[in-house]
């Protein structure tokens, strides 16, 4: 069939990415950059892997945000005005993630590289 995308198996990198993402608990988030540092990759590669996540919500890609603590993208969309990104915000609020008045995720909810490394080993 023309125009129909075939599902593909996750790459080895994506498999490691999804395992790390599954370790982020409810009420917490991490950044594309922190995940990239733990996986020896790039933030862009993490973002692309999250965009292709076929296992949501088991792999909670909505718990990954940009390094400036803005929400970043969701389901292929980017920007605070996006309906999809607003859905990401609602999902995070429901899980207990706190936001500052300016709309950024509160720093107490953000897991950095060392916390992610600890989760990866657990």
N, CA, C and O atoms as a GROMACS GRO file, in nm:
protein
  488
    1UNK      N    1   0.083  -0.118   0.000
    1UNK     CA    2   0.000   0.000   0.000
    1UNK      C    3   0.087   0.124   0.000
    1UNK      O    4   0.186   0.133   0.073
    2UNK      N    5   0.049   0.216  -0.080
    2UNK     CA    6   0.126   0.339  -0.090
    2UNK      C    7   0.084   0.436   0.022
    2UNK      O    8  -0.034   0.449   0.051
    3UNK      N    9   0.184   0.502   0.084
    3UNK     CA   10   0.157   0.602   0.186
    3UNK      C   11   0.136   0.546   0.325
    3UNK      O   12   0.115   0.623   0.419
    4UNK      N   13   0.140   0.414   0.342
    4UNK     CA   14   0.123   0.354   0.474
    4UNK      C   15   0.261   0.319   0.529
    4UNK      O   16   0.338   0.247   0.466
    5UNK      N   17   0.290   0.374   0.648
    5UNK     CA   18   0.418   0.344   0.711
    5UNK      C   19   0.411   0.210   0.781
    5UNK      O   20   0.314   0.179   0.850
    6UNK      N   21   0.515   0.132   0.763
    6UNK     CA   22   0.524   0.005   0.833
    6UNK      C   23   0.593   0.029   0.968
    6UNK      O   24   0.688   0.106   0.978
    7UNK      N   25   0.542  -0.038   1.070
    7UNK     CA   26   0.607  -0.029   1.200
    7UNK      C   27   0.742  -0.098   1.192
    7UNK      O   28   0.759  -0.199   1.124
    8UNK      N   29   0.838  -0.041   1.261
    8UNK     CA   30   0.970  -0.102   1.264
    8UNK      C   31   1.006  -0.132   1.408
    8UNK      O   32   0.955  -0.069   1.501
    9UNK      N   33   1.093  -0.226   1.426
    9UNK     CA   34   1.139  -0.260   1.560
    9UNK      C   35   1.228  -0.147   1.612
    9UNK      O   36   1.301  -0.085   1.534
   10UNK      N   37   1.224  -0.119   1.742
   10UNK     CA   38   1.313  -0.018   1.798
   10UNK      C   39   1.459  -0.057   1.779
   10UNK      O   40   1.495  -0.174   1.785
   11UNK      N   41   1.542   0.042   1.756
   11UNK     CA   42   1.686   0.020   1.743
   11UNK      C   43   1.742  -0.015   1.882
   11UNK      O   44   1.675   0.006   1.982
   12UNK      N   45   1.864  -0.068   1.888
   12UNK     CA   46   1.927  -0.093   2.019
   12UNK      C   47   1.933   0.034   2.106
   12UNK      O   48   1.909   0.028   2.226
   13UNK      N   49   1.965   0.148   2.044
   13UNK     CA   50   1.965   0.275   2.119
   13UNK      C   51   1.826   0.304   2.174
   13UNK      O   52   1.812   0.339   2.291
   14UNK      N   53   1.724   0.290   2.092
   14UNK     CA   54   1.587   0.318   2.137
   14UNK      C   55   1.546   0.223   2.249
   14UNK      O   56   1.476   0.264   2.342
   15UNK      N   57   1.589   0.099   2.242
   15UNK     CA   58   1.557   0.004   2.349
   15UNK      C   59   1.618   0.052   2.482
   15UNK      O   60   1.551   0.048   2.585
   16UNK      N   61   1.743   0.097   2.479
   16UNK     CA   62   1.807   0.149   2.601
   16UNK      C   63   1.738   0.276   2.648
   16UNK      O   64   1.718   0.296   2.768
   17UNK      N   65   1.701   0.362   2.554
   17UNK     CA   66   1.631   0.486   2.585
   17UNK      C   67   1.497   0.458   2.653
   17UNK      O   68   1.464   0.520   2.754
   18UNK      N   69   1.422   0.365   2.599
   18UNK     CA   70   1.290   0.334   2.655
   18UNK      C   71   1.302   0.271   2.794
   18UNK      O   72   1.220   0.299   2.881
   19UNK      N   73   1.403   0.189   2.815
   19UNK     CA   74   1.424   0.132   2.949
   19UNK      C   75   1.456   0.242   3.050
   19UNK      O   76   1.404   0.240   3.161
   20UNK      N   77   1.540   0.337   3.012
   20UNK     CA   78   1.573   0.448   3.101
   20UNK      C   79   1.450   0.533   3.127
   20UNK      O   80   1.427   0.574   3.241
   21UNK      N   81   1.372   0.561   3.026
   21UNK     CA   82   1.252   0.642   3.040
   21UNK      C   83   1.152   0.575   3.134
   21UNK      O   84   1.087   0.642   3.214
   22UNK      N   85   1.139   0.443   3.125
   22UNK     CA   86   1.046   0.371   3.212
   22UNK      C   87   1.085   0.382   3.358
   22UNK      O   88   1.001   0.364   3.446
   23UNK      N   89   1.212   0.413   3.387
   23UNK     CA   90   1.260   0.424   3.524
   23UNK      C   91   1.224   0.558   3.589
   23UNK      O   92   1.236   0.572   3.711
   24UNK      N   93   1.181   0.656   3.510
   24UNK     CA   94   1.143   0.786   3.565
   24UNK      C   95   1.008   0.770   3.635
   24UNK      O   96   0.909   0.736   3.571
   25UNK      N   97   1.004   0.794   3.766
   25UNK     CA   98   0.879   0.771   3.840
   25UNK      C   99   0.776   0.882   3.817
   25UNK      O  100   0.810   0.992   3.775
   26UNK      N  101   0.651   0.850   3.847
   26UNK     CA  102   0.545   0.951   3.843
   26UNK      C  103   0.584   1.066   3.936
   26UNK      O  104   0.642   1.045   4.042
   27UNK      N  105   0.550   1.187   3.894
   27UNK     CA  106   0.581   1.305   3.973
   27UNK      C  107   0.718   1.362   3.945
   27UNK      O  108   0.755   1.466   4.000
   28UNK      N  109   0.794   1.295   3.859
   28UNK     CA  110   0.928   1.340   3.822
   28UNK      C  111   0.939   1.346   3.670
   28UNK      O  112   0.862   1.283   3.598
   29UNK      N  113   1.034   1.424   3.623
   29UNK     CA  114   1.068   1.432   3.481
   29UNK      C  115   1.219   1.433   3.469
   29UNK      O  116   1.290   1.447   3.568
   30UNK      N  117   1.267   1.418   3.349
   30UNK     CA  118   1.408   1.442   3.320
   30UNK      C  119   1.416   1.517   3.188
   30UNK      O  120   1.314   1.542   3.123
   31UNK      N  121   1.536   1.551   3.148
   31UNK     CA  122   1.553   1.629   3.025
   31UNK      C  123   1.612   1.543   2.914
   31UNK      O  124   1.675   1.440   2.937
   32UNK      N  125   1.589   1.590   2.793
   32UNK     CA  126   1.650   1.524   2.677
   32UNK      C  127   1.802   1.518   2.695
   32UNK      O  128   1.864   1.417   2.666
   33UNK      N  129   1.860   1.629   2.743
   33UNK     CA  130   2.005   1.637   2.760
   33UNK      C  131   2.058   1.543   2.866
   33UNK      O  132   2.161   1.478   2.846
   34UNK      N  133   1.990   1.534   2.981
   34UNK     CA  134   2.034   1.444   3.088
   34UNK      C  135   2.027   1.299   3.041
   34UNK      O  136   2.117   1.220   3.068
   35UNK      N  137   1.920   1.265   2.972
   35UNK     CA  138   1.908   1.128   2.922
   35UNK      C  139   2.017   1.099   2.820
   35UNK      O  140   2.074   0.990   2.818
   36UNK      N  141   2.046   1.198   2.736
   36UNK     CA  142   2.152   1.182   2.636
   36UNK      C  143   2.287   1.159   2.704
   36UNK      O  144   2.366   1.075   2.660
   37UNK      N  145   2.314   1.232   2.812
   37UNK     CA  146   2.442   1.216   2.883
   37UNK      C  147   2.455   1.076   2.940
   37UNK      O  148   2.562   1.015   2.932
   38UNK      N  149   2.349   1.024   2.998
   38UNK     CA  150   2.351   0.889   3.055
   38UNK      C  151   2.371   0.784   2.947
   38UNK      O  152   2.436   0.682   2.970
   39UNK      N  153   2.315   0.808   2.829
   39UNK     CA  154   2.321   0.711   2.720
   39UNK      C  155   2.435   0.737   2.622
   39UNK      O  156   2.444   0.670   2.519
   40UNK      N  157   2.521   0.835   2.653
   40UNK     CA  158   2.632   0.872   2.563
   40UNK      C  159   2.582   0.903   2.423
   40UNK      O  160   2.632   0.849   2.324
   41UNK      N  161   2.482   0.989   2.416
   41UNK     CA  162   2.421   1.022   2.288
   41UNK      C  163   2.399   1.173   2.281
   41UNK      O  164   2.470   1.250   2.345
   42UNK      N  165   2.301   1.215   2.203
   42UNK     CA  166   2.269   1.357   2.190
   42UNK      C  167   2.123   1.380   2.228
   42UNK      O  168   2.040   1.290   2.219
   43UNK      N  169   2.094   1.502   2.270
   43UNK     CA  170   1.956   1.537   2.306
   43UNK      C  171   1.864   1.520   2.185
   43UNK      O  172   1.749   1.478   2.200
   44UNK      N  173   1.914   1.551   2.067
   44UNK     CA  174   1.832   1.536   1.946
   44UNK      C  175   1.795   1.389   1.922
   44UNK      O  176   1.682   1.359   1.884
   45UNK      N  177   1.891   1.299   1.944
   45UNK     CA  178   1.864   1.156   1.927
   45UNK      C  179   1.760   1.108   2.029
   45UNK      O  180   1.674   1.027   1.996
   46UNK      N  181   1.769   1.160   2.151
   46UNK     CA  182   1.669   1.125   2.253
   46UNK      C  183   1.532   1.174   2.210
   46UNK      O  184   1.433   1.101   2.219
   47UNK      N  185   1.526   1.297   2.162
   47UNK     CA  186   1.398   1.352   2.116
   47UNK      C  187   1.338   1.272   2.002
   47UNK      O  188   1.217   1.246   2.000
   48UNK      N  189   1.420   1.234   1.907
   48UNK     CA  190   1.370   1.154   1.795
   48UNK      C  191   1.322   1.017   1.841
   48UNK      O  192   1.220   0.967   1.793
   49UNK      N  193   1.396   0.957   1.934
   49UNK     CA  194   1.354   0.828   1.988
   49UNK      C  195   1.222   0.839   2.063
   49UNK      O  196   1.137   0.750   2.053
   50UNK      N  197   1.206   0.946   2.138
   50UNK     CA  198   1.080   0.967   2.211
   50UNK      C  199   0.965   0.990   2.113
   50UNK      O  200   0.854   0.942   2.135
   51UNK      N  201   0.992   1.062   2.006
   51UNK     CA  202   0.888   1.087   1.905
   51UNK      C  203   0.840   0.956   1.842
   51UNK      O  204   0.723   0.944   1.804
   52UNK      N  205   0.929   0.860   1.830
   52UNK     CA  206   0.895   0.732   1.767
   52UNK      C  207   0.849   0.626   1.868
   52UNK      O  208   0.826   0.511   1.830
   53UNK      N  209   0.836   0.662   1.993
   53UNK     CA  210   0.801   0.567   2.099
   53UNK      C  211   0.670   0.493   2.068
   53UNK      O  212   0.563   0.553   2.070
   54UNK      N  213   0.679   0.363   2.038
   54UNK     CA  214   0.557   0.287   2.009
   54UNK      C  215   0.492   0.227   2.134
   54UNK      O  216   0.390   0.159   2.125
   55UNK      N  217   0.551   0.252   2.250
   55UNK     CA  218   0.507   0.185   2.373
   55UNK      C  219   0.439   0.277   2.474
   55UNK      O  220   0.416   0.237   2.588
   56UNK      N  221   0.406   0.400   2.434
   56UNK     CA  222   0.340   0.492   2.526
   56UNK      C  223   0.203   0.436   2.562
   56UNK      O  224   0.137   0.381   2.475
   57UNK      N  225   0.159   0.448   2.683
   57UNK     CA  226   0.220   0.517   2.796
   57UNK      C  227   0.308   0.428   2.884
   57UNK      O  228   0.359   0.474   2.986
   58UNK      N  229   0.326   0.300   2.847
   58UNK     CA  230   0.415   0.213   2.925
   58UNK      C  231   0.554   0.274   2.933
   58UNK      O  232   0.618   0.271   3.038
   59UNK      N  233   0.602   0.328   2.822
   59UNK     CA  234   0.724   0.408   2.821
   59UNK      C  235   0.677   0.553   2.824
   59UNK      O  236   0.632   0.605   2.722
   60UNK      N  237   0.687   0.619   2.941
   60UNK     CA  238   0.624   0.750   2.961
   60UNK      C  239   0.704   0.866   2.902
   60UNK      O  240   0.766   0.943   2.975
   61UNK      N  241   0.702   0.877   2.771
   61UNK     CA  242   0.781   0.980   2.704
   61UNK      C  243   0.737   1.121   2.743
   61UNK      O  244   0.812   1.217   2.723
   62UNK      N  245   0.616   1.135   2.797
   62UNK     CA  246   0.571   1.268   2.842
   62UNK      C  247   0.652   1.318   2.961
   62UNK      O  248   0.642   1.435   2.996
   63UNK      N  249   0.732   1.231   3.023
   63UNK     CA  250   0.815   1.271   3.138
   63UNK      C  251   0.952   1.322   3.097
   63UNK      O  252   1.041   1.337   3.181
   64UNK      N  253   0.971   1.351   2.969
   64UNK     CA  254   1.098   1.405   2.920
   64UNK      C  255   1.072   1.546   2.868
   64UNK      O  256   0.983   1.568   2.786
   65UNK      N  257   1.151   1.642   2.920
   65UNK     CA  258   1.130   1.784   2.889
   65UNK      C  259   1.260   1.845   2.838
   65UNK      O  260   1.365   1.781   2.838
   66UNK      N  261   1.252   1.970   2.795
   66UNK     CA  262   1.372   2.039   2.747
   66UNK      C  263   1.456   2.086   2.865
   66UNK      O  264   1.406   2.096   2.977
   67UNK      N  265   1.583   2.116   2.841
   67UNK     CA  266   1.676   2.150   2.948
   67UNK      C  267   1.644   2.282   3.017
   67UNK      O  268   1.690   2.306   3.128
   68UNK      N  269   1.565   2.368   2.953
   68UNK     CA  270   1.526   2.494   3.018
   68UNK      C  271   1.402   2.475   3.105
   68UNK      O  272   1.346   2.572   3.156
   69UNK      N  273   1.359   2.351   3.121
   69UNK     CA  274   1.244   2.308   3.202
   69UNK      C  275   1.110   2.346   3.140
   69UNK      O  276   1.006   2.336   3.206
   70UNK      N  277   1.112   2.388   3.013
   70UNK     CA  278   0.987   2.400   2.936
   70UNK      C  279   0.950   2.259   2.892
   70UNK      O  280   1.033   2.168   2.896
   71UNK      N  281   0.828   2.242   2.849
   71UNK     CA  282   0.781   2.107   2.818
   71UNK      C  283   0.846   2.046   2.694
   71UNK      O  284   0.855   1.924   2.685
   72UNK      N  285   0.890   2.126   2.601
   72UNK     CA  286   0.948   2.070   2.479
   72UNK      C  287   0.840   2.020   2.387
   72UNK      O  288   0.740   2.088   2.365
   73UNK      N  289   0.860   1.902   2.332
   73UNK     CA  290   0.765   1.848   2.235
   73UNK      C  291   0.684   1.733   2.290
   73UNK      O  292   0.709   1.683   2.399
   74UNK      N  293   0.585   1.692   2.209
   74UNK     CA  294   0.503   1.577   2.244
   74UNK      C  295   0.429   1.531   2.120
   74UNK      O  296   0.367   1.611   2.051
   75UNK      N  297   0.436   1.402   2.092
   75UNK     CA  298   0.368   1.342   1.977
   75UNK      C  299   0.402   1.411   1.846
   75UNK      O  300   0.316   1.424   1.759
   76UNK      N  301   0.525   1.454   1.832
   76UNK     CA  302   0.569   1.517   1.708
   76UNK      C  303   0.544   1.666   1.700
   76UNK      O  304   0.589   1.730   1.605
   77UNK      N  305   0.474   1.724   1.798
   77UNK     CA  306   0.450   1.869   1.801
   77UNK      C  307   0.546   1.934   1.898
   77UNK      O  308   0.603   1.868   1.985
   78UNK      N  309   0.564   2.063   1.884
   78UNK     CA  310   0.657   2.137   1.969
   78UNK      C  311   0.596   2.272   2.002
   78UNK      O  312   0.532   2.334   1.916
   79UNK      N  313   0.614   2.317   2.124
   79UNK     CA  314   0.572   2.452   2.162
   79UNK      C  315   0.453   2.453   2.255
   79UNK      O  316   0.362   2.370   2.244
   80UNK      N  317   0.455   2.548   2.348
   80UNK     CA  318   0.353   2.558   2.453
   80UNK      C  319   0.212   2.574   2.396
   80UNK      O  320   0.115   2.534   2.461
   81UNK      N  321   0.198   2.632   2.277
   81UNK     CA  322   0.066   2.654   2.220
   81UNK      C  323   0.005   2.531   2.157
   81UNK      O  324  -0.113   2.531   2.121
   82UNK      N  325   0.082   2.426   2.143
   82UNK     CA  326   0.035   2.303   2.078
   82UNK      C  327  -0.065   2.229   2.167
   82UNK      O  328  -0.044   2.217   2.288
   83UNK      N  329  -0.173   2.181   2.107
   83UNK     CA  330  -0.270   2.099   2.180
   83UNK      C  331  -0.205   1.976   2.240
   83UNK      O  332  -0.235   1.937   2.353
   84UNK      N  333  -0.115   1.915   2.164
   84UNK     CA  334  -0.048   1.794   2.212
   84UNK      C  335   0.041   1.824   2.331
   84UNK      O  336   0.046   1.747   2.427
   85UNK      N  337   0.112   1.935   2.327
   85UNK     CA  338   0.199   1.973   2.439
   85UNK      C  339   0.114   2.009   2.561
   85UNK      O  340   0.154   1.981   2.674
   86UNK      N  341   0.000   2.068   2.540
   86UNK     CA  342  -0.091   2.096   2.652
   86UNK      C  343  -0.142   1.966   2.714
   86UNK      O  344  -0.162   1.958   2.835
   87UNK      N  345  -0.162   1.864   2.632
   87UNK     CA  346  -0.200   1.732   2.684
   87UNK      C  347  -0.086   1.674   2.770
   87UNK      O  348  -0.111   1.612   2.873
   88UNK      N  349   0.038   1.695   2.725
   88UNK     CA  350   0.155   1.651   2.802
   88UNK      C  351   0.153   1.719   2.939
   88UNK      O  352   0.176   1.653   3.041
   89UNK      N  353   0.127   1.850   2.943
   89UNK     CA  354   0.121   1.923   3.069
   89UNK      C  355   0.013   1.863   3.160
   89UNK      O  356   0.037   1.841   3.279
   90UNK      N  357  -0.103   1.836   3.105
   90UNK     CA  358  -0.213   1.779   3.185
   90UNK      C  359  -0.174   1.642   3.243
   90UNK      O  360  -0.207   1.612   3.358
   91UNK      N  361  -0.106   1.561   3.163
   91UNK     CA  362  -0.062   1.430   3.211
   91UNK      C  363   0.036   1.445   3.327
   91UNK      O  364   0.027   1.373   3.427
   92UNK      N  365   0.128   1.539   3.314
   92UNK     CA  366   0.228   1.560   3.420
   92UNK      C  367   0.163   1.614   3.547
   92UNK      O  368   0.197   1.570   3.657
   93UNK      N  369   0.071   1.708   3.534
   93UNK     CA  370   0.001   1.762   3.650
   93UNK      C  371  -0.073   1.650   3.722
   93UNK      O  372  -0.069   1.642   3.845
   94UNK      N  373  -0.140   1.566   3.647
   94UNK     CA  374  -0.215   1.454   3.705
   94UNK      C  375  -0.122   1.361   3.783
   94UNK      O  376  -0.164   1.300   3.882
   95UNK      N  377   0.003   1.349   3.738
   95UNK     CA  378   0.101   1.262   3.806
   95UNK      C  379   0.169   1.332   3.924
   95UNK      O  380   0.246   1.268   3.997
   96UNK      N  381   0.142   1.462   3.944
   96UNK     CA  382   0.199   1.532   4.059
   96UNK      C  383   0.318   1.620   4.029
   96UNK      O  384   0.381   1.670   4.122
   97UNK      N  385   0.351   1.640   3.902
   97UNK     CA  386   0.460   1.730   3.867
   97UNK      C  387   0.417   1.873   3.896
   97UNK      O  388   0.306   1.914   3.861
   98UNK      N  389   0.505   1.949   3.961
   98UNK     CA  390   0.477   2.088   3.998
   98UNK      C  391   0.532   2.182   3.891
   98UNK      O  392   0.637   2.158   3.831
   99UNK      N  393   0.457   2.291   3.868
   99UNK     CA  394   0.497   2.392   3.772
   99UNK      C  395   0.514   2.527   3.841
   99UNK      O  396   0.442   2.558   3.936
  100UNK      N  397   0.608   2.606   3.792
  100UNK     CA  398   0.628   2.743   3.840
  100UNK      C  399   0.526   2.834   3.774
  100UNK      O  400   0.461   2.794   3.676
  101UNK      N  401   0.511   2.955   3.826
  101UNK     CA  402   0.415   3.051   3.770
  101UNK      C  403   0.439   3.078   3.622
  101UNK      O  404   0.343   3.100   3.548
  102UNK      N  405   0.563   3.076   3.577
  102UNK     CA  406   0.594   3.102   3.437
  102UNK      C  407   0.569   2.984   3.344
  102UNK      O  408   0.589   2.996   3.223
  103UNK      N  409   0.525   2.872   3.399
  103UNK     CA  410   0.492   2.756   3.317
  103UNK      C  411   0.600   2.650   3.309
  103UNK      O  412   0.577   2.543   3.253
  104UNK      N  413   0.719   2.679   3.364
  104UNK     CA  414   0.826   2.579   3.361
  104UNK      C  415   0.804   2.476   3.471
  104UNK      O  416   0.742   2.505   3.573
  105UNK      N  417   0.857   2.356   3.448
  105UNK     CA  418   0.852   2.252   3.550
  105UNK      C  419   0.938   2.297   3.668
  105UNK      O  420   1.049   2.346   3.648
  106UNK      N  421   0.888   2.280   3.789
  106UNK     CA  422   0.963   2.317   3.908
  106UNK      C  423   1.086   2.229   3.919
  106UNK      O  424   1.080   2.108   3.894
  107UNK      N  425   1.199   2.288   3.957
  107UNK     CA  426   1.326   2.216   3.960
  107UNK      C  427   1.325   2.096   4.054
  107UNK      O  428   1.401   2.001   4.032
  108UNK      N  429   1.242   2.096   4.158
  108UNK     CA  430   1.240   1.982   4.249
  108UNK      C  431   1.187   1.856   4.182
  108UNK      O  432   1.206   1.745   4.234
  109UNK      N  433   1.122   1.871   4.070
  109UNK     CA  434   1.064   1.756   3.999
  109UNK      C  435   1.156   1.702   3.890
  109UNK      O  436   1.124   1.602   3.826
  110UNK      N  437   1.270   1.767   3.866
  110UNK     CA  438   1.357   1.731   3.754
  110UNK      C  439   1.472   1.642   3.800
  110UNK      O  440   1.550   1.680   3.888
  111UNK      N  441   1.483   1.524   3.741
  111UNK     CA  442   1.594   1.433   3.768
  111UNK      C  443   1.711   1.468   3.677
  111UNK      O  444   1.694   1.480   3.556
  112UNK      N  445   1.828   1.485   3.735
  112UNK     CA  446   1.948   1.514   3.658
  112UNK      C  447   2.023   1.387   3.621
  112UNK      O  448   1.973   1.276   3.639
  113UNK      N  449   2.143   1.405   3.570
  113UNK     CA  450   2.224   1.293   3.522
  113UNK      C  451   2.252   1.193   3.634
  113UNK      O  452   2.234   1.072   3.614
  114UNK      N  453   2.295   1.240   3.751
  114UNK     CA  454   2.331   1.146   3.859
  114UNK      C  455   2.210   1.065   3.905
  114UNK      O  456   2.222   0.945   3.932
  115UNK      N  457   2.093   1.130   3.915
  115UNK     CA  458   1.973   1.056   3.954
  115UNK      C  459   1.934   0.953   3.849
  115UNK      O  460   1.893   0.841   3.882
  116UNK      N  461   1.947   0.990   3.722
  116UNK     CA  462   1.915   0.895   3.614
  116UNK      C  463   2.013   0.778   3.615
  116UNK      O  464   1.973   0.663   3.595
  117UNK      N  465   2.141   0.806   3.637
  117UNK     CA  466   2.239   0.698   3.643
  117UNK      C  467   2.205   0.600   3.754
  117UNK      O  468   2.217   0.479   3.738
  118UNK      N  469   2.162   0.653   3.868
  118UNK     CA  470   2.122   0.569   3.980
  118UNK      C  471   2.001   0.481   3.942
  118UNK      O  472   1.998   0.362   3.971
  119UNK      N  473   1.901   0.543   3.875
  119UNK     CA  474   1.784   0.467   3.831
  119UNK      C  475   1.820   0.359   3.730
  119UNK      O  476   1.765   0.249   3.730
  120UNK      N  477   1.915   0.393   3.644
  120UNK     CA  478   1.958   0.298   3.539
  120UNK      C  479   2.021   0.174   3.603
  120UNK      O  480   2.004   0.063   3.552
  121UNK      N  481   2.093   0.193   3.712
  121UNK     CA  482   2.159   0.080   3.780
  121UNK      C  483   2.061   0.000   3.864
  121UNK      O  484   2.083  -0.119   3.890
  122UNK      N  485   1.953   0.063   3.907
  122UNK     CA  486   1.858  -0.004   3.999
  122UNK      C  487   1.780  -0.115   3.932
  122UNK      O  488   1.697  -0.180   3.995
   0.00000   0.00000   0.00000
